Amino acid sequence: MTLKIIFQNAQKTGHLTNNMKTAIENLCAPETQLSCEEYVYLDLLMGAIFAGEIH
């Protein structure tokens, strides 16, 4: 699962599932390197969480 898919699904439903949270942890692990596109979707996801749009 990519950060783009996670963001799009979470935006539709308004929340993150446990599977999505696990995928985010794996994708953002210290030994991994995100692409520019993944950083954009991570930023969008975090913004939506902080704004309360996604729980």
SULVEN-V640279 format. One record per backbone hydrogen bond with DSSP energy under -0.5 kcal/mol. CO is the residue of the C=O (numbers start at 1). NH is the residue of the N-H. Records with the same first field share a line. If there is no record, write none. Layout:
BEGIN
CO = NH ; NH
END
This chain:
BEGIN
2 = 6
3 = 7
4 = 8
5 = 9
6 = 10
7 = 11
8 = 12
9 = 13
10 = 14
14 = 55
17 = 21
18 = 22
19 = 23
20 = 24
21 = 25
22 = 26
23 = 27
24 = 28
26 = 29
29 = 32
35 = 39
36 = 40
37 = 41
38 = 42
39 = 43
40 = 44
41 = 45
42 = 46
43 = 47
44 = 48
45 = 49
46 = 50
47 = 51
48 = 52 ; 53 ; 54
49 = 52
END
